[in-house]
Amino acid sequence: MKEKYTSFKQFYPYYLLEHVNPVCRKLHFLGTLGVIILIIISFFNTSFLLLVPLCGYGFAWIGHFFFEKNQPATFKHPMYSLIGDWVMFKDIIIGKELLNPNLTKGNSNEKN
């Protein structure tokens, strides 16, 4: 049965639970970073925009299918999932989330 979320605030904890494997999170992070880089490059060559979905979804889906071993939230909640990718990316950058969620903030000095 499909979960009903009436707000992104309700959805985001579910999104994070679907991304607990550190390799999956790292692949999401790299895919989102790649999207940013491709968008910047596309200012000089617009054909690079064609690679944006491949980069964004490719890295994420490899993470889900081979490491997380679950179905990407994109299939059930496409808009919230897209927002979740960007929020998790931002949260990792500012230190609110870890690349390896299995570590606690206290021992986050360990290798991610």
N, CA, C and O atoms as a GROMACS GRO file, in nm:
protein
  448
    1MET      N    1   0.084  -0.119   0.000
    1MET     CA    2   0.000   0.000   0.000
    1MET      C    3   0.088   0.125   0.000
    1MET      O    4   0.186   0.133   0.074
    2LYS      N    5   0.054   0.220  -0.081
    2LYS     CA    6   0.131   0.342  -0.095
    2LYS      C    7   0.106   0.434   0.024
    2LYS      O    8  -0.009   0.463   0.059
    3GLU      N    9   0.216   0.479   0.087
    3GLU     CA   10   0.204   0.571   0.198
    3GLU      C   11   0.157   0.706   0.146
    3GLU      O   12   0.196   0.748   0.037
    4LYS      N   13   0.075   0.773   0.223
    4LYS     CA   14   0.027   0.906   0.186
    4LYS      C   15   0.101   1.009   0.272
    4LYS      O   16   0.093   1.007   0.395
    5TYR      N   17   0.173   1.096   0.206
    5TYR     CA   18   0.241   1.204   0.275
    5TYR      C   19   0.177   1.334   0.229
    5TYR      O   20   0.165   1.360   0.110
    6THR      N   21   0.138   1.415   0.325
    6THR     CA   22   0.073   1.541   0.290
    6THR      C   23   0.171   1.658   0.290
    6THR      O   24   0.135   1.770   0.253
    7SER      N   25   0.296   1.631   0.330
    7SER     CA   26   0.397   1.737   0.327
    7SER      C   27   0.535   1.673   0.314
    7SER      O   28   0.554   1.555   0.345
    8PHE      N   29   0.629   1.753   0.267
    8PHE     CA   30   0.766   1.706   0.259
    8PHE      C   31   0.821   1.679   0.399
    8PHE      O   32   0.902   1.587   0.417
    9LYS      N   33   0.779   1.757   0.495
    9LYS     CA   34   0.824   1.739   0.634
    9LYS      C   35   0.789   1.598   0.684
    9LYS      O   36   0.867   1.537   0.757
   10GLN      N   37   0.673   1.547   0.646
   10GLN     CA   38   0.635   1.411   0.682
   10GLN      C   39   0.716   1.308   0.604
   10GLN      O   40   0.750   1.203   0.658
   11PHE      N   41   0.746   1.338   0.479
   11PHE     CA   42   0.813   1.245   0.390
   11PHE      C   43   0.962   1.229   0.420
   11PHE      O   44   1.015   1.119   0.406
   12TYR      N   45   1.030   1.336   0.460
   12TYR     CA   46   1.176   1.334   0.471
   12TYR      C   47   1.231   1.227   0.567
   12TYR      O   48   1.331   1.164   0.534
   13PRO      N   49   1.170   1.204   0.684
   13PRO     CA   50   1.223   1.095   0.768
   13PRO      C   51   1.216   0.958   0.698
   13PRO      O   52   1.307   0.876   0.712
   14TYR      N   53   1.109   0.935   0.624
   14TYR     CA   54   1.098   0.812   0.545
   14TYR      C   55   1.209   0.807   0.440
   14TYR      O   56   1.273   0.703   0.421
   15TYR      N   57   1.232   0.918   0.374
   15TYR     CA   58   1.336   0.928   0.272
   15TYR      C   59   1.472   0.890   0.332
   15TYR      O   60   1.547   0.813   0.272
   16LEU      N   61   1.503   0.944   0.448
   16LEU     CA   62   1.632   0.914   0.512
   16LEU      C   63   1.643   0.767   0.549
   16LEU      O   64   1.751   0.709   0.538
   17LEU      N   65   1.533   0.706   0.592
   17LEU     CA   66   1.535   0.563   0.625
   17LEU      C   67   1.559   0.476   0.502
   17LEU      O   68   1.609   0.364   0.513
   18GLU      N   69   1.524   0.527   0.385
   18GLU     CA   70   1.548   0.455   0.260
   18GLU      C   71   1.691   0.475   0.209
   18GLU      O   72   1.728   0.423   0.104
   19HIS      N   73   1.770   0.551   0.285
   19HIS     CA   74   1.908   0.584   0.245
   19HIS      C   75   2.003   0.566   0.363
   19HIS      O   76   2.077   0.658   0.399
   20VAL      N   77   2.003   0.447   0.423
   20VAL     CA   78   2.092   0.424   0.537
   20VAL      C   79   2.224   0.358   0.498
   20VAL      O   80   2.320   0.362   0.576
   21ASN      N   81   2.231   0.300   0.380
   21ASN     CA   82   2.356   0.239   0.336
   21ASN      C   83   2.455   0.350   0.298
   21ASN      O   84   2.422   0.436   0.216
   22PRO      N   85   2.576   0.349   0.357
   22PRO     CA   86   2.671   0.456   0.330
   22PRO      C   87   2.711   0.468   0.182
   22PRO      O   88   2.732   0.579   0.133
   23VAL      N   89   2.722   0.355   0.112
   23VAL     CA   90   2.758   0.361  -0.030
   23VAL      C   91   2.645   0.426  -0.110
   23VAL      O   92   2.669   0.506  -0.200
   24CYS      N   93   2.522   0.391  -0.076
   24CYS     CA   94   2.407   0.451  -0.143
   24CYS      C   95   2.405   0.603  -0.123
   24CYS      O   96   2.383   0.679  -0.217
   25ARG      N   97   2.428   0.646   0.000
   25ARG     CA   98   2.431   0.791   0.027
   25ARG      C   99   2.544   0.860  -0.049
   25ARG      O  100   2.525   0.968  -0.104
   26LYS      N  101   2.659   0.796  -0.053
   26LYS     CA  102   2.772   0.856  -0.125
   26LYS      C  103   2.742   0.866  -0.274
   26LYS      O  104   2.778   0.965  -0.338
   27LEU      N  105   2.678   0.764  -0.329
   27LEU     CA  106   2.641   0.769  -0.470
   27LEU      C  107   2.538   0.878  -0.497
   27LEU      O  108   2.546   0.946  -0.600
   28HIS      N  109   2.442   0.895  -0.406
   28HIS     CA  110   2.346   1.004  -0.420
   28HIS      C  111   2.418   1.139  -0.417
   28HIS      O  112   2.392   1.227  -0.499
   29PHE      N  113   2.508   1.154  -0.323
   29PHE     CA  114   2.583   1.278  -0.310
   29PHE      C  115   2.663   1.307  -0.438
   29PHE      O  116   2.660   1.419  -0.490
   30LEU      N  117   2.734   1.205  -0.489
   30LEU     CA  118   2.812   1.222  -0.611
   30LEU      C  119   2.723   1.254  -0.731
   30LEU      O  120   2.758   1.337  -0.814
   31GLY      N  121   2.608   1.187  -0.739
   31GLY     CA  122   2.515   1.214  -0.849
   31GLY      C  123   2.463   1.356  -0.846
   31GLY      O  124   2.455   1.421  -0.950
   32THR      N  125   2.427   1.405  -0.728
   32THR     CA  126   2.376   1.541  -0.715
   32THR      C  127   2.487   1.642  -0.745
   32THR      O  128   2.464   1.743  -0.812
   33LEU      N  129   2.607   1.614  -0.696
   33LEU     CA  130   2.721   1.701  -0.728
   33LEU      C  131   2.748   1.702  -0.878
   33LEU      O  132   2.777   1.806  -0.936
   34GLY      N  133   2.738   1.584  -0.940
   34GLY     CA  134   2.755   1.575  -1.084
   34GLY      C  135   2.652   1.656  -1.160
   34GLY      O  136   2.684   1.719  -1.261
   35VAL      N  137   2.529   1.656  -1.112
   35VAL     CA  138   2.423   1.736  -1.174
   35VAL      C  139   2.459   1.884  -1.168
   35VAL      O  140   2.442   1.957  -1.266
   36ILE      N  141   2.507   1.928  -1.054
   36ILE     CA  142   2.547   2.069  -1.040
   36ILE      C  143   2.658   2.103  -1.138
   36ILE      O  144   2.654   2.206  -1.206
   37ILE      N  145   2.758   2.015  -1.146
   37ILE     CA  146   2.870   2.039  -1.238
   37ILE      C  147   2.822   2.041  -1.383
   37ILE      O  148   2.864   2.126  -1.461
   38LEU      N  149   2.734   1.948  -1.419
   38LEU     CA  150   2.683   1.944  -1.556
   38LEU      C  151   2.602   2.068  -1.590
   38LEU      O  152   2.610   2.119  -1.703
   39ILE      N  153   2.525   2.118  -1.496
   39ILE     CA  154   2.448   2.240  -1.520
   39ILE      C  155   2.542   2.359  -1.542
   39ILE      O  156   2.518   2.442  -1.629
   40ILE      N  157   2.649   2.366  -1.464
   40ILE     CA  158   2.747   2.474  -1.483
   40ILE      C  159   2.812   2.462  -1.620
   40ILE      O  160   2.825   2.562  -1.692
   41ILE      N  161   2.854   2.341  -1.658
   41ILE     CA  162   2.917   2.320  -1.789
   41ILE      C  163   2.820   2.354  -1.901
   41ILE      O  164   2.861   2.402  -2.007
   42SER      N  165   2.691   2.330  -1.879
   42SER     CA  166   2.592   2.353  -1.985
   42SER      C  167   2.577   2.501  -2.021
   42SER      O  168   2.521   2.534  -2.125
   43PHE      N  169   2.627   2.590  -1.936
   43PHE     CA  170   2.627   2.732  -1.973
   43PHE      C  171   2.717   2.756  -2.094
   43PHE      O  172   2.699   2.854  -2.167
   44PHE      N  173   2.813   2.668  -2.115
   44PHE     CA  174   2.906   2.680  -2.226
   44PHE      C  175   2.872   2.585  -2.341
   44PHE      O  176   2.906   2.610  -2.456
   45ASN      N  177   2.803   2.474  -2.307
   45ASN     CA  178   2.764   2.376  -2.408
   45ASN      C  179   2.634   2.310  -2.361
   45ASN      O  180   2.636   2.222  -2.274
   46THR      N  181   2.523   2.352  -2.418
   46THR     CA  182   2.391   2.306  -2.369
   46THR      C  183   2.367   2.157  -2.387
   46THR      O  184   2.277   2.101  -2.324
   47SER      N  185   2.444   2.091  -2.470
   47SER     CA  186   2.424   1.947  -2.488
   47SER      C  187   2.452   1.869  -2.360
   47SER      O  188   2.408   1.755  -2.346
   48PHE      N  189   2.526   1.928  -2.268
   48PHE     CA  190   2.554   1.860  -2.141
   48PHE      C  191   2.428   1.845  -2.055
   48PHE      O  192   2.424   1.762  -1.965
   49LEU      N  193   2.326   1.924  -2.083
   49LEU     CA  194   2.200   1.911  -2.010
   49LEU      C  195   2.136   1.774  -2.030
   49LEU      O  196   2.062   1.726  -1.945
   50LEU      N  197   2.165   1.711  -2.144
   50LEU     CA  198   2.112   1.577  -2.171
   50LEU      C  199   2.165   1.473  -2.072
   50LEU      O  200   2.102   1.370  -2.050
   51LEU      N  201   2.280   1.501  -2.014
   51LEU     CA  202   2.341   1.406  -1.920
   51LEU      C  203   2.290   1.422  -1.776
   51LEU      O  204   2.315   1.336  -1.692
   52VAL      N  205   2.219   1.531  -1.749
   52VAL     CA  206   2.175   1.559  -1.611
   52VAL      C  207   2.088   1.446  -1.555
   52VAL      O  208   2.119   1.398  -1.446
   53PRO      N  209   1.982   1.401  -1.624
   53PRO     CA  210   1.902   1.292  -1.565
   53PRO      C  211   1.982   1.162  -1.549
   53PRO      O  212   1.966   1.090  -1.451
   54LEU      N  213   2.067   1.133  -1.647
   54LEU     CA  214   2.148   1.012  -1.640
   54LEU      C  215   2.240   1.015  -1.518
   54LEU      O  216   2.253   0.915  -1.447
   55CYS      N  217   2.302   1.128  -1.495
   55CYS     CA  218   2.393   1.141  -1.380
   55CYS      C  219   2.315   1.134  -1.249
   55CYS      O  220   2.350   1.058  -1.159
   56GLY      N  221   2.211   1.214  -1.238
   56GLY     CA  222   2.134   1.219  -1.114
   56GLY      C  223   2.070   1.086  -1.078
   56GLY      O  224   2.087   1.036  -0.968
   57TYR      N  225   1.996   1.031  -1.173
   57TYR     CA  226   1.926   0.904  -1.146
   57TYR      C  227   2.019   0.785  -1.152
   57TYR      O  228   2.002   0.689  -1.077
   58GLY      N  229   2.118   0.789  -1.240
   58GLY     CA  230   2.208   0.675  -1.255
   58GLY      C  231   2.282   0.641  -1.127
   58GLY      O  232   2.279   0.526  -1.082
   59PHE      N  233   2.346   0.739  -1.068
   59PHE     CA  234   2.418   0.715  -0.942
   59PHE      C  235   2.321   0.669  -0.832
   59PHE      O  236   2.350   0.575  -0.758
   60ALA      N  237   2.207   0.737  -0.822
   60ALA     CA  238   2.110   0.705  -0.716
   60ALA      C  239   2.056   0.564  -0.731
   60ALA      O  240   2.048   0.489  -0.634
   61TRP      N  241   2.018   0.528  -0.852
   61TRP     CA  242   1.956   0.396  -0.872
   61TRP      C  243   2.057   0.283  -0.856
   61TRP      O  244   2.020   0.175  -0.809
   62ILE      N  245   2.182   0.305  -0.893
   62ILE     CA  246   2.285   0.204  -0.865
   62ILE      C  247   2.295   0.184  -0.714
   62ILE      O  248   2.304   0.071  -0.666
   63GLY      N  249   2.292   0.294  -0.641
   63GLY     CA  250   2.297   0.285  -0.495
   63GLY      C  251   2.181   0.206  -0.437
   63GLY      O  252   2.199   0.125  -0.347
   64HIS      N  253   2.061   0.229  -0.489
   64HIS     CA  254   1.945   0.157  -0.437
   64HIS      C  255   1.944   0.010  -0.478
   64HIS      O  256   1.924  -0.077  -0.393
   65PHE      N  257   1.965  -0.019  -0.605
   65PHE     CA  258   1.952  -0.156  -0.653
   65PHE      C  259   2.065  -0.247  -0.606
   65PHE      O  260   2.041  -0.364  -0.579
   66PHE      N  261   2.188  -0.195  -0.595
   66PHE     CA  262   2.302  -0.282  -0.563
   66PHE      C  263   2.350  -0.272  -0.418
   66PHE      O  264   2.413  -0.365  -0.369
   67PHE      N  265   2.323  -0.163  -0.350
   67PHE     CA  266   2.375  -0.147  -0.214
   67PHE      C  267   2.264  -0.137  -0.111
   67PHE      O  268   2.266  -0.209  -0.011
   68GLU      N  269   2.168  -0.050  -0.133
   68GLU     CA  270   2.057  -0.035  -0.038
   68GLU      C  271   1.959  -0.153  -0.053
   68GLU      O  272   1.894  -0.193   0.044
   69LYS      N  273   1.952  -0.206  -0.176
   69LYS     CA  274   1.864  -0.319  -0.209
   69LYS      C  275   1.717  -0.288  -0.180
   69LYS      O  276   1.643  -0.368  -0.123
   70ASN      N  277   1.677  -0.168  -0.223
   70ASN     CA  278   1.536  -0.130  -0.213
   70ASN      C  279   1.498  -0.054  -0.339
   70ASN      O  280   1.582  -0.025  -0.424
   71GLN      N  281   1.371  -0.022  -0.349
   71GLN     CA  282   1.322   0.051  -0.465
   71GLN      C  283   1.334   0.201  -0.439
   71GLN      O  284   1.294   0.249  -0.334
   72PRO      N  285   1.390   0.275  -0.535
   72PRO     CA  286   1.402   0.420  -0.515
   72PRO      C  287   1.266   0.484  -0.485
   72PRO      O  288   1.165   0.447  -0.543
   73ALA      N  289   1.267   0.580  -0.395
   73ALA     CA  290   1.144   0.651  -0.359
   73ALA      C  291   1.088   0.728  -0.478
   73ALA      O  292   0.971   0.767  -0.477
   74THR      N  293   1.170   0.749  -0.580
   74THR     CA  294   1.126   0.819  -0.701
   74THR      C  295   1.004   0.753  -0.764
   74THR      O  296   0.919   0.821  -0.820
   75PHE      N  297   0.995   0.621  -0.754
   75PHE     CA  298   0.886   0.548  -0.819
   75PHE      C  299   0.752   0.574  -0.751
   75PHE      O  300   0.648   0.573  -0.816
   76LYS      N  301   0.754   0.596  -0.620
   76LYS     CA  302   0.629   0.617  -0.546
   76LYS      C  303   0.600   0.764  -0.520
   76LYS      O  304   0.485   0.806  -0.518
   77HIS      N  305   0.705   0.842  -0.500
   77HIS     CA  306   0.691   0.983  -0.461
   77HIS      C  307   0.791   1.067  -0.540
   77HIS      O  308   0.889   1.115  -0.483
   78PRO      N  309   0.768   1.087  -0.669
   78PRO     CA  310   0.870   1.151  -0.753
   78PRO      C  311   0.909   1.293  -0.710
   78PRO      O  312   1.028   1.325  -0.707
   79MET      N  313   0.813   1.377  -0.679
   79MET     CA  314   0.848   1.515  -0.643
   79MET      C  315   0.916   1.524  -0.507
   79MET      O  316   1.018   1.591  -0.492
   80TYR      N  317   0.858   1.456  -0.407
   80TYR     CA  318   0.919   1.457  -0.274
   80TYR      C  319   1.058   1.394  -0.278
   80TYR      O  320   1.149   1.438  -0.208
   81SER      N  321   1.075   1.292  -0.361
   81SER     CA  322   1.205   1.227  -0.371
   81SER      C  323   1.309   1.321  -0.432
   81SER      O  324   1.423   1.326  -0.386
   82LEU      N  325   1.270   1.393  -0.535
   82LEU     CA  326   1.362   1.489  -0.597
   82LEU      C  327   1.402   1.597  -0.496
   82LEU      O  328   1.520   1.632  -0.486
   83ILE      N  329   1.305   1.647  -0.423
   83ILE     CA  330   1.335   1.746  -0.319
   83ILE      C  331   1.425   1.684  -0.212
   83ILE      O  332   1.519   1.747  -0.165
   84GLY      N  333   1.395   1.558  -0.175
   84GLY     CA  334   1.474   1.488  -0.074
   84GLY      C  335   1.620   1.474  -0.113
   84GLY      O  336   1.709   1.486  -0.028
   85ASP      N  337   1.647   1.448  -0.243
   85ASP     CA  338   1.785   1.439  -0.288
   85ASP      C  339   1.861   1.568  -0.260
   85ASP      O  340   1.974   1.566  -0.210
   86TRP      N  341   1.798   1.680  -0.291
   86TRP     CA  342   1.864   1.809  -0.273
   86TRP      C  343   1.875   1.847  -0.125
   86TRP      O  344   1.976   1.905  -0.084
   87VAL      N  345   1.775   1.814  -0.047
   87VAL     CA  346   1.781   1.845   0.097
   87VAL      C  347   1.887   1.759   0.164
   87VAL      O  348   1.963   1.808   0.248
   88MET      N  349   1.894   1.629   0.129
   88MET     CA  350   1.996   1.543   0.188
   88MET      C  351   2.136   1.591   0.147
   88MET      O  352   2.228   1.591   0.229
   89PHE      N  353   2.152   1.632   0.021
   89PHE     CA  354   2.280   1.687  -0.026
   89PHE      C  355   2.320   1.807   0.060
   89PHE      O  356   2.433   1.816   0.108
   90LYS      N  357   2.225   1.899   0.078
   90LYS     CA  358   2.250   2.019   0.160
   90LYS      C  359   2.280   1.980   0.305
   90LYS      O  360   2.372   2.034   0.366
   91ASP      N  361   2.202   1.885   0.359
   91ASP     CA  362   2.223   1.844   0.498
   91ASP      C  363   2.358   1.778   0.519
   91ASP      O  364   2.418   1.793   0.625
   92ILE      N  365   2.408   1.705   0.420
   92ILE     CA  366   2.541   1.645   0.429
   92ILE      C  367   2.647   1.755   0.428
   92ILE      O  368   2.742   1.752   0.506
   93ILE      N  369   2.631   1.852   0.340
   93ILE     CA  370   2.728   1.961   0.331
   93ILE      C  371   2.736   2.040   0.462
   93ILE      O  372   2.846   2.074   0.508
   94ILE      N  373   2.622   2.069   0.523
   94ILE     CA  374   2.623   2.150   0.646
   94ILE      C  375   2.645   2.066   0.772
   94ILE      O  376   2.654   2.121   0.882
   95GLY      N  377   2.655   1.933   0.756
   95GLY     CA  378   2.683   1.847   0.870
   95GLY      C  379   2.562   1.801   0.948
   95GLY      O  380   2.577   1.740   1.054
   96LYS      N  381   2.443   1.828   0.901
   96LYS     CA  382   2.321   1.783   0.969
   96LYS      C  383   2.301   1.633   0.949
   96LYS      O  384   2.249   1.565   1.037
   97GLU      N  385   2.343   1.582   0.833
   97GLU     CA  386   2.341   1.439   0.804
   97GLU      C  387   2.483   1.395   0.772
   97GLU      O  388   2.566   1.476   0.731
   98LEU      N  389   2.511   1.266   0.792
   98LEU     CA  390   2.643   1.211   0.763
   98LEU      C  391   2.639   1.129   0.635
   98LEU      O  392   2.535   1.072   0.601
   99LEU      N  393   2.751   1.121   0.565
   99LEU     CA  394   2.759   1.030   0.450
   99LEU      C  395   2.742   0.886   0.496
   99LEU      O  396   2.688   0.803   0.423
  100ASN      N  397   2.788   0.857   0.616
  100ASN     CA  398   2.768   0.724   0.674
  100ASN      C  399   2.674   0.740   0.793
  100ASN      O  400   2.719   0.772   0.903
  101PRO      N  401   2.543   0.718   0.773
  101PRO     CA  402   2.448   0.739   0.881
  101PRO      C  403   2.461   0.638   0.995
  101PRO      O  404   2.398   0.653   1.099
  102ASN      N  405   2.544   0.534   0.975
  102ASN     CA  406   2.564   0.435   1.081
  102ASN      C  407   2.658   0.487   1.189
  102ASN      O  408   2.667   0.429   1.297
  103LEU      N  409   2.728   0.597   1.159
  103LEU     CA  410   2.812   0.661   1.260
  103LEU      C  411   2.727   0.760   1.337
  103LEU      O  412   2.629   0.813   1.284
  104THR      N  413   2.764   0.785   1.459
  104THR     CA  414   2.696   0.889   1.535
  104THR      C  415   2.776   1.017   1.524
  104THR      O  416   2.892   1.014   1.485
  105LYS      N  417   2.714   1.127   1.557
  105LYS     CA  418   2.784   1.256   1.548
  105LYS      C  419   2.910   1.255   1.635
  105LYS      O  420   3.009   1.320   1.601
  106GLY      N  421   2.908   1.182   1.747
  106GLY     CA  422   3.021   1.178   1.837
  106GLY      C  423   3.144   1.113   1.779
  106GLY      O  424   3.256   1.153   1.811
  107ASN      N  425   3.125   1.012   1.690
  107ASN     CA  426   3.240   0.947   1.632
  107ASN      C  427   3.245   0.972   1.481
  107ASN      O  428   3.294   0.888   1.405
  108SER      N  429   3.194   1.087   1.437
  108SER     CA  430   3.192   1.118   1.294
  108SER      C  431   3.328   1.155   1.239
  108SER      O  432   3.342   1.179   1.120
  109ASN      N  433   3.430   1.160   1.326
  109ASN     CA  434   3.566   1.185   1.279
  109ASN      C  435   3.622   1.063   1.206
  109ASN      O  436   3.722   1.072   1.135
  110GLU      N  437   3.556   0.948   1.225
  110GLU     CA  438   3.600   0.827   1.159
  110GLU      C  439   3.576   0.842   1.010
  110GLU      O  440   3.504   0.931   0.965
  111LYS      N  441   3.638   0.751   0.933
  111LYS     CA  442   3.625   0.755   0.788
  111LYS      C  443   3.480   0.742   0.747
  111LYS      O  444   3.409   0.654   0.795
  112ASN      N  445   3.436   0.830   0.657
  112ASN     CA  446   3.303   0.820   0.597
  112ASN      C  447   3.319   0.743   0.471
  112ASN      O  448   3.221   0.721   0.400
   0.00000   0.00000   0.00000
